[in-house]
Amino acid sequence: MTAEPPLKPVIWVGSSRKDVRTFPEPVQDHMGYALYVAQRGGKHRDT
């Protein structure tokens, strides 16, 4: 079996992390998944 490469780190700039936490939960989930896709080296369809 091949091991999957580690996720790339997310680097938050300024108050971006704090700002995301003020969004409604469904929006946070959607953005979180888009960040995960980017960490894996992909591009989410909504970006």
mmJSON file of the N, C-alpha and C atoms, coordinates in Angstrom:
{"data_MODEL":{"atom_site":{
"group_PDB":["ATOM","ATOM","ATOM","ATOM","ATOM","ATOM","ATOM","ATOM","ATOM","ATOM","ATOM","ATOM","ATOM","ATOM","ATOM","ATOM","ATOM","ATOM","ATOM","ATOM","ATOM","ATOM","ATOM","ATOM","ATOM","ATOM","ATOM","ATOM","ATOM","ATOM","ATOM","ATOM","ATOM","ATOM","ATOM","ATOM","ATOM","ATOM","ATOM","ATOM","ATOM","ATOM","ATOM","ATOM","ATOM","ATOM","ATOM","ATOM","ATOM","ATOM","ATOM","ATOM","ATOM","ATOM","ATOM","ATOM","ATOM","ATOM","ATOM","ATOM","ATOM","ATOM","ATOM","ATOM","ATOM","ATOM","ATOM","ATOM","ATOM","ATOM","ATOM","ATOM","ATOM","ATOM","ATOM","ATOM","ATOM","ATOM","ATOM","ATOM","ATOM","ATOM","ATOM","ATOM","ATOM","ATOM","ATOM","ATOM","ATOM","ATOM","ATOM","ATOM","ATOM","ATOM","ATOM","ATOM","ATOM","ATOM","ATOM","ATOM","ATOM","ATOM","ATOM","ATOM","ATOM","ATOM","ATOM","ATOM","ATOM","ATOM","ATOM","ATOM","ATOM","ATOM","ATOM","ATOM","ATOM","ATOM","ATOM","ATOM","ATOM","ATOM","ATOM","ATOM","ATOM","ATOM","ATOM","ATOM","ATOM","ATOM","ATOM","ATOM","ATOM","ATOM","ATOM","ATOM","ATOM","ATOM","ATOM","ATOM","ATOM"],
"id":[1,2,3,4,5,6,7,8,9,10,11,12,13,14,15,16,17,18,19,20,21,22,23,24,25,26,27,28,29,30,31,32,33,34,35,36,37,38,39,40,41,42,43,44,45,46,47,48,49,50,51,52,53,54,55,56,57,58,59,60,61,62,63,64,65,66,67,68,69,70,71,72,73,74,75,76,77,78,79,80,81,82,83,84,85,86,87,88,89,90,91,92,93,94,95,96,97,98,99,100,101,102,103,104,105,106,107,108,109,110,111,112,113,114,115,116,117,118,119,120,121,122,123,124,125,126,127,128,129,130,131,132,133,134,135,136,137,138,139,140,141],
"type_symbol":["N","C","C","N","C","C","N","C","C","N","C","C","N","C","C","N","C","C","N","C","C","N","C","C","N","C","C","N","C","C","N","C","C","N","C","C","N","C","C","N","C","C","N","C","C","N","C","C","N","C","C","N","C","C","N","C","C","N","C","C","N","C","C","N","C","C","N","C","C","N","C","C","N","C","C","N","C","C","N","C","C","N","C","C","N","C","C","N","C","C","N","C","C","N","C","C","N","C","C","N","C","C","N","C","C","N","C","C","N","C","C","N","C","C","N","C","C","N","C","C","N","C","C","N","C","C","N","C","C","N","C","C","N","C","C","N","C","C","N","C","C"],
"label_atom_id":["N","CA","C","N","CA","C","N","CA","C","N","CA","C","N","CA","C","N","CA","C","N","CA","C","N","CA","C","N","CA","C","N","CA","C","N","CA","C","N","CA","C","N","CA","C","N","CA","C","N","CA","C","N","CA","C","N","CA","C","N","CA","C","N","CA","C","N","CA","C","N","CA","C","N","CA","C","N","CA","C","N","CA","C","N","CA","C","N","CA","C","N","CA","C","N","CA","C","N","CA","C","N","CA","C","N","CA","C","N","CA","C","N","CA","C","N","CA","C","N","CA","C","N","CA","C","N","CA","C","N","CA","C","N","CA","C","N","CA","C","N","CA","C","N","CA","C","N","CA","C","N","CA","C","N","CA","C","N","CA","C","N","CA","C"],
"label_alt_id":[null,null,null,null,null,null,null,null,null,null,null,null,null,null,null,null,null,null,null,null,null,null,null,null,null,null,null,null,null,null,null,null,null,null,null,null,null,null,null,null,null,null,null,null,null,null,null,null,null,null,null,null,null,null,null,null,null,null,null,null,null,null,null,null,null,null,null,null,null,null,null,null,null,null,null,null,null,null,null,null,null,null,null,null,null,null,null,null,null,null,null,null,null,null,null,null,null,null,null,null,null,null,null,null,null,null,null,null,null,null,null,null,null,null,null,null,null,null,null,null,null,null,null,null,null,null,null,null,null,null,null,null,null,null,null,null,null,null,null,null,null],
"label_comp_id":["MET","MET","MET","THR","THR","THR","ALA","ALA","ALA","GLU","GLU","GLU","PRO","PRO","PRO","PRO","PRO","PRO","LEU","LEU","LEU","LYS","LYS","LYS","PRO","PRO","PRO","VAL","VAL","VAL","ILE","ILE","ILE","TRP","TRP","TRP","VAL","VAL","VAL","GLY","GLY","GLY","SER","SER","SER","SER","SER","SER","ARG","ARG","ARG","LYS","LYS","LYS","ASP","ASP","ASP","VAL","VAL","VAL","ARG","ARG","ARG","THR","THR","THR","PHE","PHE","PHE","PRO","PRO","PRO","GLU","GLU","GLU","PRO","PRO","PRO","VAL","VAL","VAL","GLN","GLN","GLN","ASP","ASP","ASP","HIS","HIS","HIS","MET","MET","MET","GLY","GLY","GLY","TYR","TYR","TYR","ALA","ALA","ALA","LEU","LEU","LEU","TYR","TYR","TYR","VAL","VAL","VAL","ALA","ALA","ALA","GLN","GLN","GLN","ARG","ARG","ARG","GLY","GLY","GLY","GLY","GLY","GLY","LYS","LYS","LYS","HIS","HIS","HIS","ARG","ARG","ARG","ASP","ASP","ASP","THR","THR","THR"],
"label_asym_id":["A","A","A","A","A","A","A","A","A","A","A","A","A","A","A","A","A","A","A","A","A","A","A","A","A","A","A","A","A","A","A","A","A","A","A","A","A","A","A","A","A","A","A","A","A","A","A","A","A","A","A","A","A","A","A","A","A","A","A","A","A","A","A","A","A","A","A","A","A","A","A","A","A","A","A","A","A","A","A","A","A","A","A","A","A","A","A","A","A","A","A","A","A","A","A","A","A","A","A","A","A","A","A","A","A","A","A","A","A","A","A","A","A","A","A","A","A","A","A","A","A","A","A","A","A","A","A","A","A","A","A","A","A","A","A","A","A","A","A","A","A"],
"label_entity_id":["1","1","1","1","1","1","1","1","1","1","1","1","1","1","1","1","1","1","1","1","1","1","1","1","1","1","1","1","1","1","1","1","1","1","1","1","1","1","1","1","1","1","1","1","1","1","1","1","1","1","1","1","1","1","1","1","1","1","1","1","1","1","1","1","1","1","1","1","1","1","1","1","1","1","1","1","1","1","1","1","1","1","1","1","1","1","1","1","1","1","1","1","1","1","1","1","1","1","1","1","1","1","1","1","1","1","1","1","1","1","1","1","1","1","1","1","1","1","1","1","1","1","1","1","1","1","1","1","1","1","1","1","1","1","1","1","1","1","1","1","1"],
"label_seq_id":[1,1,1,2,2,2,3,3,3,4,4,4,5,5,5,6,6,6,7,7,7,8,8,8,9,9,9,10,10,10,11,11,11,12,12,12,13,13,13,14,14,14,15,15,15,16,16,16,17,17,17,18,18,18,19,19,19,20,20,20,21,21,21,22,22,22,23,23,23,24,24,24,25,25,25,26,26,26,27,27,27,28,28,28,29,29,29,30,30,30,31,31,31,32,32,32,33,33,33,34,34,34,35,35,35,36,36,36,37,37,37,38,38,38,39,39,39,40,40,40,41,41,41,42,42,42,43,43,43,44,44,44,45,45,45,46,46,46,47,47,47],
"pdbx_PDB_ins_code":[null,null,null,null,null,null,null,null,null,null,null,null,null,null,null,null,null,null,null,null,null,null,null,null,null,null,null,null,null,null,null,null,null,null,null,null,null,null,null,null,null,null,null,null,null,null,null,null,null,null,null,null,null,null,null,null,null,null,null,null,null,null,null,null,null,null,null,null,null,null,null,null,null,null,null,null,null,null,null,null,null,null,null,null,null,null,null,null,null,null,null,null,null,null,null,null,null,null,null,null,null,null,null,null,null,null,null,null,null,null,null,null,null,null,null,null,null,null,null,null,null,null,null,null,null,null,null,null,null,null,null,null,null,null,null,null,null,null,null,null,null],
"Cartn_x":[0.833,0.0,0.875,0.404,1.138,0.497,1.342,0.844,0.516,-0.553,-0.919,-0.007,0.358,1.223,0.503,1.27,0.631,-0.068,-1.049,-1.772,-0.852,-1.024,-0.297,-0.9,-0.087,-0.63,-1.484,-2.452,-3.244,-2.593,-2.268,-1.672,-2.724,-3.222,-4.248,-3.574,-4.156,-3.6,-4.537,-3.958,-4.75,-5.852,-7.055,-8.194,-9.031,-8.476,-9.27,-9.874,-9.111,-9.651,-10.794,-10.602,-11.641,-12.88,-12.671,-13.787,-14.596,-13.915,-14.615,-15.502,-15.05,-15.825,-17.109,-17.252,-18.485,-19.545,-19.178,-20.125,-21.055,-22.223,-23.122,-22.424,-22.826,-22.202,-22.133,-23.211,-23.11,-22.035,-21.87,-20.844,-19.457,-19.291,-18.011,-17.658,-18.643,-18.415,-17.978,-18.655,-18.341,-16.928,-16.599,-15.273,-14.195,-14.524,-13.585,-13.268,-14.282,-14.044,-13.211,-13.486,-12.699,-11.235,-10.995,-9.624,-8.973,-9.73,-9.212,-8.8,-9.649,-9.327,-8.031,-7.884,-6.657,-5.448,-5.616,-4.52,-4.071,-4.99,-4.675,-4.077,-4.014,-3.427,-4.445,-5.725,-6.775,-7.332,-8.409,-9.098,-10.595,-11.23,-12.667,-13.414,-14.531,-15.271,-15.791,-15.929,-16.442,-15.33,-14.086,-12.996,-12.571],
"Cartn_y":[-1.189,0.0,1.249,2.258,3.518,4.481,5.159,6.143,7.44,8.074,9.353,10.441,11.419,12.493,13.329,13.955,14.782,15.991,16.512,17.695,18.908,19.79,21.056,21.918,22.731,23.564,24.711,25.131,26.323,27.478,28.532,29.71,30.808,31.125,32.14,33.509,34.467,35.814,36.784,37.609,38.611,37.972,38.484,37.988,36.974,36.396,35.518,34.332,33.702,32.553,32.995,34.094,34.635,35.019,35.603,36.01,34.811,33.742,32.541,31.977,32.06,31.529,32.314,33.498,34.271,33.894,33.113,32.713,31.62,31.444,30.352,28.989,28.044,26.719,26.048,26.07,25.434,26.084,27.39,28.088,27.689,27.595,27.16,25.754,24.873,23.504,23.487,24.273,24.339,24.887,25.95,26.543,25.602,24.925,23.967,22.84,22.346,21.283,21.805,23.023,23.62,23.759,24.142,24.218,22.837,21.838,20.467,20.018,20.291,19.922,20.606,21.88,22.607,22.004,21.596,20.982,19.686,18.998,17.741,17.998,19.279,19.612,19.804,19.794,19.96,21.367,21.512,22.798,22.516,23.055,22.877,23.553,23.013,23.538,24.956,25.403,26.742,27.784,27.408,28.369,28.947],
"Cartn_z":[0.0,0.0,0.0,-0.673,-0.675,0.313,1.049,2.01,1.288,1.693,1.093,1.636,0.792,1.284,2.336,3.224,4.263,3.65,4.377,3.92,3.957,2.989,3.018,4.128,4.789,5.872,5.338,6.135,5.829,6.578,5.867,6.488,6.496,7.682,7.844,7.87,7.178,7.092,7.8,8.646,9.357,10.178,10.031,10.813,10.034,8.959,8.095,8.838,9.722,10.465,11.373,12.061,12.944,12.125,10.96,10.1,9.623,9.241,8.771,9.877,11.106,12.229,12.497,11.899,12.072,11.044,10.036,8.997,9.521,8.896,9.294,9.141,9.969,9.985,8.602,7.784,6.462,5.578,5.696,4.915,5.412,6.725,7.282,6.793,6.765,6.298,4.841,4.022,2.595,2.373,3.069,2.943,3.497,4.584,5.155,4.193,3.504,2.526,1.353,0.911,-0.176,0.241,1.486,1.985,2.025,2.428,2.452,1.047,0.065,-1.315,-1.756,-1.391,-1.733,-1.021,0.218,0.959,0.309,-0.349,-1.031,-2.415,-2.822,-4.124,-5.23,-4.888,-5.888,-5.9,-6.655,-6.747,-6.665,-5.645,-5.46,-6.612,-6.997,-8.153,-7.936,-6.694,-6.403,-6.234,-6.497,-6.346,-7.669],
"occupancy":[1.0,1.0,1.0,1.0,1.0,1.0,1.0,1.0,1.0,1.0,1.0,1.0,1.0,1.0,1.0,1.0,1.0,1.0,1.0,1.0,1.0,1.0,1.0,1.0,1.0,1.0,1.0,1.0,1.0,1.0,1.0,1.0,1.0,1.0,1.0,1.0,1.0,1.0,1.0,1.0,1.0,1.0,1.0,1.0,1.0,1.0,1.0,1.0,1.0,1.0,1.0,1.0,1.0,1.0,1.0,1.0,1.0,1.0,1.0,1.0,1.0,1.0,1.0,1.0,1.0,1.0,1.0,1.0,1.0,1.0,1.0,1.0,1.0,1.0,1.0,1.0,1.0,1.0,1.0,1.0,1.0,1.0,1.0,1.0,1.0,1.0,1.0,1.0,1.0,1.0,1.0,1.0,1.0,1.0,1.0,1.0,1.0,1.0,1.0,1.0,1.0,1.0,1.0,1.0,1.0,1.0,1.0,1.0,1.0,1.0,1.0,1.0,1.0,1.0,1.0,1.0,1.0,1.0,1.0,1.0,1.0,1.0,1.0,1.0,1.0,1.0,1.0,1.0,1.0,1.0,1.0,1.0,1.0,1.0,1.0,1.0,1.0,1.0,1.0,1.0,1.0],
"B_iso_or_equiv":[0.0,0.0,0.0,0.0,0.0,0.0,0.0,0.0,0.0,0.0,0.0,0.0,0.0,0.0,0.0,0.0,0.0,0.0,0.0,0.0,0.0,0.0,0.0,0.0,0.0,0.0,0.0,0.0,0.0,0.0,0.0,0.0,0.0,0.0,0.0,0.0,0.0,0.0,0.0,0.0,0.0,0.0,0.0,0.0,0.0,0.0,0.0,0.0,0.0,0.0,0.0,0.0,0.0,0.0,0.0,0.0,0.0,0.0,0.0,0.0,0.0,0.0,0.0,0.0,0.0,0.0,0.0,0.0,0.0,0.0,0.0,0.0,0.0,0.0,0.0,0.0,0.0,0.0,0.0,0.0,0.0,0.0,0.0,0.0,0.0,0.0,0.0,0.0,0.0,0.0,0.0,0.0,0.0,0.0,0.0,0.0,0.0,0.0,0.0,0.0,0.0,0.0,0.0,0.0,0.0,0.0,0.0,0.0,0.0,0.0,0.0,0.0,0.0,0.0,0.0,0.0,0.0,0.0,0.0,0.0,0.0,0.0,0.0,0.0,0.0,0.0,0.0,0.0,0.0,0.0,0.0,0.0,0.0,0.0,0.0,0.0,0.0,0.0,0.0,0.0,0.0],
"pdbx_formal_charge":[null,null,null,null,null,null,null,null,null,null,null,null,null,null,null,null,null,null,null,null,null,null,null,null,null,null,null,null,null,null,null,null,null,null,null,null,null,null,null,null,null,null,null,null,null,null,null,null,null,null,null,null,null,null,null,null,null,null,null,null,null,null,null,null,null,null,null,null,null,null,null,null,null,null,null,null,null,null,null,null,null,null,null,null,null,null,null,null,null,null,null,null,null,null,null,null,null,null,null,null,null,null,null,null,null,null,null,null,null,null,null,null,null,null,null,null,null,null,null,null,null,null,null,null,null,null,null,null,null,null,null,null,null,null,null,null,null,null,null,null,null],
"auth_seq_id":[1,1,1,2,2,2,3,3,3,4,4,4,5,5,5,6,6,6,7,7,7,8,8,8,9,9,9,10,10,10,11,11,11,12,12,12,13,13,13,14,14,14,15,15,15,16,16,16,17,17,17,18,18,18,19,19,19,20,20,20,21,21,21,22,22,22,23,23,23,24,24,24,25,25,25,26,26,26,27,27,27,28,28,28,29,29,29,30,30,30,31,31,31,32,32,32,33,33,33,34,34,34,35,35,35,36,36,36,37,37,37,38,38,38,39,39,39,40,40,40,41,41,41,42,42,42,43,43,43,44,44,44,45,45,45,46,46,46,47,47,47],
"auth_comp_id":["MET","MET","MET","THR","THR","THR","ALA","ALA","ALA","GLU","GLU","GLU","PRO","PRO","PRO","PRO","PRO","PRO","LEU","LEU","LEU","LYS","LYS","LYS","PRO","PRO","PRO","VAL","VAL","VAL","ILE","ILE","ILE","TRP","TRP","TRP","VAL","VAL","VAL","GLY","GLY","GLY","SER","SER","SER","SER","SER","SER","ARG","ARG","ARG","LYS","LYS","LYS","ASP","ASP","ASP","VAL","VAL","VAL","ARG","ARG","ARG","THR","THR","THR","PHE","PHE","PHE","PRO","PRO","PRO","GLU","GLU","GLU","PRO","PRO","PRO","VAL","VAL","VAL","GLN","GLN","GLN","ASP","ASP","ASP","HIS","HIS","HIS","MET","MET","MET","GLY","GLY","GLY","TYR","TYR","TYR","ALA","ALA","ALA","LEU","LEU","LEU","TYR","TYR","TYR","VAL","VAL","VAL","ALA","ALA","ALA","GLN","GLN","GLN","ARG","ARG","ARG","GLY","GLY","GLY","GLY","GLY","GLY","LYS","LYS","LYS","HIS","HIS","HIS","ARG","ARG","ARG","ASP","ASP","ASP","THR","THR","THR"],
"auth_asym_id":["A","A","A","A","A","A","A","A","A","A","A","A","A","A","A","A","A","A","A","A","A","A","A","A","A","A","A","A","A","A","A","A","A","A","A","A","A","A","A","A","A","A","A","A","A","A","A","A","A","A","A","A","A","A","A","A","A","A","A","A","A","A","A","A","A","A","A","A","A","A","A","A","A","A","A","A","A","A","A","A","A","A","A","A","A","A","A","A","A","A","A","A","A","A","A","A","A","A","A","A","A","A","A","A","A","A","A","A","A","A","A","A","A","A","A","A","A","A","A","A","A","A","A","A","A","A","A","A","A","A","A","A","A","A","A","A","A","A","A","A","A"],
"auth_atom_id":["N","CA","C","N","CA","C","N","CA","C","N","CA","C","N","CA","C","N","CA","C","N","CA","C","N","CA","C","N","CA","C","N","CA","C","N","CA","C","N","CA","C","N","CA","C","N","CA","C","N","CA","C","N","CA","C","N","CA","C","N","CA","C","N","CA","C","N","CA","C","N","CA","C","N","CA","C","N","CA","C","N","CA","C","N","CA","C","N","CA","C","N","CA","C","N","CA","C","N","CA","C","N","CA","C","N","CA","C","N","CA","C","N","CA","C","N","CA","C","N","CA","C","N","CA","C","N","CA","C","N","CA","C","N","CA","C","N","CA","C","N","CA","C","N","CA","C","N","CA","C","N","CA","C","N","CA","C","N","CA","C","N","CA","C"],
"pdbx_PDB_model_num":[1,1,1,1,1,1,1,1,1,1,1,1,1,1,1,1,1,1,1,1,1,1,1,1,1,1,1,1,1,1,1,1,1,1,1,1,1,1,1,1,1,1,1,1,1,1,1,1,1,1,1,1,1,1,1,1,1,1,1,1,1,1,1,1,1,1,1,1,1,1,1,1,1,1,1,1,1,1,1,1,1,1,1,1,1,1,1,1,1,1,1,1,1,1,1,1,1,1,1,1,1,1,1,1,1,1,1,1,1,1,1,1,1,1,1,1,1,1,1,1,1,1,1,1,1,1,1,1,1,1,1,1,1,1,1,1,1,1,1,1,1]
}}}
